[in-house]
Amino acid sequence: MAATYTRPRSASVCHAPIVTVHDASAHSLAFLGSVYGTPTVPLGIDGFGQSGTLDDLYNATGIGVDDIVAAAYLALDPSEDDA
C-alpha cells in the first residue's frame, strides 16, 4: 500500500504566534511575524561581554528555559491582542 503524504499546516495557515530564540540580536528574527502575519515574541542577546556557563549566560541574557516558556505563554495570551 502506498504511503500518503499530508502536508503539515504552516504558521501562515494557522496564524499561530511565533517565539524566536537566537544566540544573537533579538531583532534578527523579529521579521518572521510580518512574513506570516502573526504575533511574534523575539528573544535574543542584546548585551555582550559576560562570561560563564551556557546556562548562566542564557539565564542572564533572557534566553534561558524559563524565559522561553514565559515568552510562549505571552504569545498565547489572548489579552495581549487587546493591548
N, C-alpha and C positions, 0 to 999 in steps of 0.2 A: 504494500500500500504506500502510495506516495505521501511524503510529508507535506503538510500545508504550512505556509508562512503567513503569519499575521503581523502586519506592520505595527510596531509599537506606536502608541499615541505620543505625539511630540508636545513639548511645553506650549507651542503656539496653538495647538488644538485644545489643550486642557486649560490654558491660561493659569497654570499653576505658578505660584510665586517661586522665585529663584533665590537661593543663598549661594553667593560665590565666596570662596576662600582661597586666598592667594598669598604665598610667602613673598609678597612684594606689595606694591601700592594697591590699596583697596580700589582705587579708581580704574585700574587697568581692565577689570571685567565688568564694571558697572553698566556698560553699554548694552549688555545682554537683555536687560529689561526692556529697552527700546526696540531691540530686534524682535523679541517675542511678544511685546505688548502686555507685559505682566509686571507686577511689583517685584523689585529686586532689593535684597539686603546685601551690599558688598562688604566683605570683611578683608582686611589686609594689614600690612605693616606700613605705617606712615612715619615711624621714627627708627633711627638706626644707631648703632654704637654699643648696644648691650652685649653682654656675654653670659653664657650659662648653658644649661642643658636645653635640648629642644623643647621639652615640656615646659620648663620655666620660662623660656623665651616666648613661646606661643601664648602662655597664660598672661605674661606681662604685656604683650603687644595686642591682645584681644582676639587671637585666633585659636585659642585653646578649645578643648572639647566643650566646656561649659558655655563658652561664647558662641560656638556654632549652634548648640542646642537652643540657646536663648534667641539667636537670630532666626532660627526656624520657627519658633513659637511666635516671634514678632511678625514674620512674613505671613503666617497663617491667621493672625489675629484680625477678625473682620472689623473691629472697631477702628483699626488704623485706616480703613478706607474712608471713614467719615472725617478724618483729621484734615 
